[in-house]
């Protein structure tokens, strides 16, 4: 009897607690049913489907500038972190559109997030989306802006470079006309006129060649090319200039495997390097051309005994119209486009050009071109395989080129 009584008490207490819990749940349900229903904010019908295929970075913001939705591109560009718009310029655009309801467009140069030096040029468009949201669209214009700046610089440089020989030719023509009765003066002026016209012709040809190499369809077909034959032709075309300066061109080493590409363009690139080496080396000296194979690449090095190039200028020598010594380059007939052409020819063949130089110790330029292995040779129409997986071959070429 003493053991049954406590058990009975405990059961009654448990039953009472259960009844209380059921009643509390019942009254809570009745109270919630009496409250007015509040709809969760949603995007306008069809907006999500359109945004998923829009092809731009997008951010949808609510009435307190919180990010409701953003695609991966918005995060990749560094426009959004968590649920916050990173850049104050964009936040200000969003607020203006929310206040006046007018669609706004603008372009900004923004940092990729809040850390790091990377900059991004984005064209933005901000518009109301439904009654509660603001939509921000962003289009990456970094590459387009860079290309436009390069084109503008190129046009400005071409105009400047052409002005010099054209002006000189005009002045020399007037001098010849005024000195028609002086045979000695006429002979002297015509010699200078011939030099300036040759320089102008070389400059125009280099500009045409470089423009063609930079176009998207510069590489149209290719063939197996023997490196030794390219080197032999490039050396042969520089023999006259070398003999005029009493400079010896020495060739050493060998490359057995062929490369794929355009023999004329490769010869043009190599001729430019040998031409530079001859023009910048002192008279009665030597220019060396070395060949070797390494890790699936043909390496062709051209070494001069010139004044060398400082470390600060080595990064810029492949820029268009850049000259280490402008006065000397003009004296030697340089256009400032030769090395830029070399760089583009090698890039189109899946290769690269590198430079070693020290002031007072000369310079060595090295061409690195992918070779074809036995598997490639068994295929019809082999292609150049670069680190990026692209294929390359080129058509056309031009003689000459200067640093």
C-alpha positions in Angstrom: 0.0 0.0 0.0 2.8 2.4 0.9 4.5 1.7 -2.5 1.3 2.2 -4.6 0.4 5.6 -3.2 3.5 7.6 -4.4 3.2 6.0 -7.9 -0.4 7.1 -8.1 0.5 10.6 -7.1 3.2 10.9 -9.8 0.8 9.6 -12.5 -1.8 12.2 -11.6 0.9 15.0 -11.7 2.1 13.8 -15.2 -1.5 13.7 -16.5 -2.2 17.3 -15.2 1.0 18.6 -17.0 -0.1 16.9 -20.2 -3.5 18.5 -20.1 -2.0 21.9 -19.4 0.3 21.5 -22.4 -2.5 20.6 -24.7 -4.6 23.5 -23.6 -1.7 25.9 -24.1 -1.1 24.6 -27.6 -4.8 24.9 -28.4 -5.1 28.6 -27.2 -1.8 29.5 -29.1 -3.2 28.1 -32.3 -6.4 30.0 -31.9 -4.5 33.3 -31.2 -2.3 32.8 -34.3 -5.3 32.1 -36.5 -6.8 35.4 -35.4 -3.6 37.4 -36.5 -3.7 38.9 -40.0 -1.6 37.0 -42.6 1.6 38.8 -43.7 3.1 37.8 -47.1 6.8 37.3 -47.4 8.3 39.8 -49.9 8.9 38.1 -53.2 10.4 39.1 -56.5 8.0 40.1 -59.3 6.8 37.1 -61.3 9.3 36.0 -63.9 12.1 38.3 -62.6 14.1 35.4 -61.1 14.0 33.5 -64.4 15.1 36.5 -66.4 17.9 37.3 -64.0 19.3 33.8 -64.2 20.0 34.1 -67.9 20.8 37.8 -68.2 24.5 37.3 -68.6 25.6 40.1 -66.3 26.4 40.5 -62.7 23.3 41.5 -60.8 22.3 42.4 -57.3 18.8 42.8 -56.0 18.5 45.0 -52.9 15.6 45.6 -50.5 14.3 48.9 -49.0 17.2 49.0 -46.4 20.0 48.3 -48.9 20.2 44.6 -47.9 21.2 42.2 -50.7 18.3 39.9 -51.3 19.8 38.1 -54.3 23.1 38.2 -56.2 24.6 35.9 -58.8 28.2 34.5 -58.6 29.5 37.1 -60.9 28.6 39.9 -58.5 30.6 38.1 -55.8 33.5 37.4 -58.2 33.7 41.1 -59.1 33.8 42.0 -55.4 30.6 44.0 -55.6 28.9 42.1 -52.7 30.1 40.7 -49.4 27.7 38.7 -47.5 24.4 40.6 -47.7 26.1 44.0 -48.2 26.9 46.1 -51.2 30.7 46.8 -50.9 31.2 50.0 -52.8 29.8 53.3 -51.6 29.5 54.7 -55.2 27.0 51.9 -56.0 25.1 52.3 -52.8 24.6 56.0 -53.6 23.2 55.1 -57.0 20.8 52.7 -55.4 19.6 55.3 -53.0 19.0 57.9 -55.8 17.0 55.4 -57.8 14.9 54.5 -54.7 14.2 58.2 -54.1 13.2 59.3 -57.6 12.4 56.1 -59.4 14.5 57.1 -62.4 16.8 54.5 -64.1 20.5 55.5 -63.8 23.6 54.4 -65.7 27.2 55.1 -64.9 30.7 53.7 -65.2 33.2 53.3 -62.3 36.7 52.0 -61.7 36.3 49.9 -58.6 38.6 47.8 -56.4 37.9 44.1 -56.4 36.5 44.1 -52.9 38.2 46.1 -50.1 41.6 44.4 -50.3 44.2 44.0 -53.0 45.4 46.2 -55.9 43.1 44.7 -58.6 40.9 47.3 -60.3 37.7 46.6 -62.2 36.0 49.0 -64.7 32.3 48.3 -64.6 29.3 49.8 -66.4 26.4 49.8 -64.0 22.6 50.2 -64.6 20.3 50.7 -61.6 16.5 50.4 -61.9 13.4 49.8 -59.7 12.3 46.2 -59.6 8.6 45.9 -58.6 7.5 48.1 -55.7 10.0 47.0 -53.1 13.3 46.2 -54.7 16.2 47.8 -56.6 18.0 46.0 -59.3 21.7 46.7 -60.0 23.3 45.3 -63.2 27.1 45.4 -63.7 29.0 44.7 -66.9 32.8 44.2 -66.8 34.4 46.7 -69.2 38.0 46.4 -68.0 39.3 44.7 -71.1 37.3 47.0 -73.4 38.6 50.1 -71.7 42.2 48.9 -71.8 41.9 48.1 -75.5 40.5 51.5 -76.2 43.3 53.2 -74.3 45.8 51.1 -76.2 44.2 52.1 -79.5 44.2 55.8 -78.6 47.8 55.6 -77.6 48.7 53.7 -80.8 47.0 56.4 -83.0 48.7 59.2 -81.1 52.1 57.5 -81.4 51.7 56.7 -85.1 50.7 60.4 -85.7 53.8 61.6 -83.9 56.2 59.1 -85.5 54.9 59.8 -89.0 55.1 63.6 -88.5 58.9 63.5 -88.2 59.9 61.9 -91.6 57.0 63.6 -93.4 58.1 67.0 -92.2 61.7 66.2 -93.0 60.8 65.2 -96.5 58.9 68.3 -97.0 61.8 70.5 -95.8 64.3 68.6 -97.9 62.2 69.0 -101.0 62.0 72.8 -100.5 65.8 72.9 -99.9 66.4 71.0 -103.2 64.1 73.4 -105.0 65.9 76.4 -103.6 69.4 75.0 -104.3 68.7 73.7 -107.8 71.7 75.7 -109.1 74.1 74.1 -106.5 74.8 70.5 -107.6 76.7 69.7 -104.3 73.8 70.9 -102.2 71.3 69.0 -104.3 73.3 65.8 -104.0 73.6 66.2 -100.2 69.8 66.9 -99.8 68.8 64.1 -102.1 70.8 61.7 -100.0 69.1 62.8 -96.9 65.7 62.7 -98.7 66.4 59.1 -99.7 67.2 58.2 -96.1 64.0 59.8 -94.7 61.8 58.2 -97.4 63.3 54.8 -96.6 62.6 55.4 -92.9 59.0 56.4 -93.7 58.5 53.4 -95.8 59.9 51.1 -93.1 57.7 52.7 -90.5 54.5 52.4 -92.6 55.3 48.7 -93.3 55.9 48.0 -89.7 52.6 49.6 -88.7 50.8 47.5 -91.3 52.5 44.3 -90.1 51.9 45.0 -86.5 48.2 45.8 -87.1 47.8 42.6 -89.1 49.4 40.5 -86.4 47.1 42.0 -83.7 44.0 41.2 -85.7 41.9 38.2 -84.8 42.4 36.5 -88.2 46.2 36.9 -88.4 46.7 33.2 -88.0 45.1 31.3 -90.8 47.3 28.3 -91.7 50.7 26.8 -91.0 53.1 24.1 -91.9 56.1 22.2 -90.5 59.0 24.6 -90.4 62.7 23.6 -90.0 64.3 26.0 -87.6 67.7 25.7 -89.3 66.3 26.9 -92.6 64.6 29.9 -90.9 67.9 30.9 -89.2 69.9 30.5 -92.4 67.6 32.8 -94.3 67.4 35.4 -91.5 71.2 35.5 -91.4 71.5 35.7 -95.1 69.2 38.7 -95.3 71.4 40.5 -92.8 74.7 39.8 -94.5 74.9 43.0 -96.4 74.3 45.2 -93.3 76.8 43.1 -91.3 79.5 43.5 -94.1 78.9 47.3 -94.1 79.8 47.4 -90.4 82.5 44.7 -90.5 80.5 42.5 -88.1 80.7 38.7 -88.2 77.5 36.6 -87.6 78.3 33.3 -85.9 75.7 30.5 -85.8 76.1 27.5 -83.4 74.0 24.6 -82.1 71.1 22.8 -83.8 67.4 22.0 -83.5 66.3 18.7 -85.1 62.6 18.8 -84.3 60.4 21.0 -86.6 58.0 23.6 -85.3 54.6 24.5 -86.7 53.8 27.9 -88.0 54.6 30.3 -90.8 58.3 30.3 -91.9 58.1 33.9 -93.2 56.9 35.3 -90.0 59.4 33.4 -87.9 62.1 34.6 -90.3 60.9 38.2 -89.9 61.0 37.9 -86.1 64.5 36.5 -86.1 65.7 38.9 -88.8 64.5 41.8 -86.6 66.6 40.5 -83.7 69.7 40.0 -85.8 69.2 43.4 -87.4 69.1 45.0 -84.0 72.1 43.1 -82.8 74.1 44.4 -85.8 73.0 48.0 -85.6 73.7 48.2 -81.8 77.0 46.4 -81.8 80.2 48.3 -82.4 82.0 47.8 -85.7 84.5 45.0 -86.1 82.7 42.9 -83.5 80.5 39.7 -83.7 76.9 38.7 -83.3 76.1 35.2 -82.1 73.0 33.1 -83.0 72.6 30.0 -80.9 70.2 27.0 -81.3 69.2 24.3 -78.9 66.2 22.2 -77.8 64.8 21.9 -74.3 61.6 20.4 -72.8 59.7 20.4 -76.1 60.8 23.9 -77.2 63.2 25.2 -79.8 65.3 28.0 -78.3 67.0 30.5 -80.6 69.2 33.1 -79.0 70.7 36.3 -80.5 73.5 37.9 -78.6 75.0 41.3 -79.4 78.0 43.3 -78.0 76.0 46.6 -77.7 75.7 48.9 -74.8 73.1 46.8 -73.0 69.7 47.7 -71.6 69.1 48.8 -68.0 66.9 46.7 -65.8 64.3 49.5 -65.6 64.0 49.6 -69.4 64.0 45.9 -70.1 60.3 45.6 -69.3 59.4 48.3 -71.8 61.5 47.4 -74.8 58.7 45.3 -76.3 56.3 48.2 -76.2 55.3 49.8 -79.5 57.5 52.9 -80.4 59.5 52.5 -77.2 63.2 53.2 -77.8 66.0 52.8 -75.3 68.0 55.6 -77.0 65.7 57.6 -79.3 68.5 59.6 -80.9 70.6 56.5 -81.7 67.6 54.5 -82.9 66.7 57.2 -85.4 70.3 57.3 -86.6 70.3 53.5 -87.2 67.0 53.7 -88.9 64.9 52.2 -86.1 61.1 52.5 -86.1 60.5 51.4 -82.5 58.2 48.6 -83.7 60.7 45.7 -84.4 60.6 44.1 -80.9 56.8 44.6 -80.7 56.5 42.6 -83.9 58.8 39.9 -82.6 56.6 39.6 -79.4 53.4 39.2 -81.4 54.9 36.7 -83.9 56.0 34.5 -81.0 52.7 34.8 -79.2 50.9 33.8 -82.4 53.1 30.7 -82.6 52.4 29.7 -79.0 55.9 30.8 -77.9 57.5 33.8 -76.2 60.6 36.0 -76.3 62.8 36.8 -73.3 65.6 39.2 -72.7 68.8 39.1 -70.7 70.9 42.2 -70.6 73.4 44.2 -68.5 74.6 47.7 -69.2 78.1 47.5 -70.8 77.8 43.7 -71.4 75.4 43.5 -74.4 72.0 41.8 -74.7 70.7 38.3 -75.5 67.2 37.9 -76.9 65.8 34.3 -76.9 62.9 33.0 -78.9 61.1 30.0 -77.4 58.9 28.0 -79.8 57.0 24.7 -79.2 58.4 21.8 -81.3 56.4 19.0 -82.9 56.8 15.5 -81.5 56.4 12.2 -83.4 52.7 12.1 -82.6 52.1 15.6 -84.0 54.1 14.6 -87.2 51.7 11.7 -87.8 48.7 13.9 -87.8 47.5 15.8 -90.8 47.6 19.6 -90.3 49.3 19.7 -86.9 48.8 22.7 -84.6 50.9 24.6 -82.2 50.2 23.7 -78.6 50.7 26.5 -76.2 50.4 26.6 -72.4 46.9 28.0 -72.8 45.9 25.3 -75.2 45.5 27.6 -78.2 46.7 26.7 -81.7 48.6 29.0 -84.0 50.0 29.4 -87.4 50.7 32.6 -89.3 50.7 34.0 -92.8 52.9 36.7 -94.4 56.0 38.5 -93.2 58.2 41.5 -93.7 61.9 42.0 -93.8 63.7 44.1 -91.2 62.8 45.5 -87.9 64.5 47.6 -85.3 64.6 48.1 -81.5 
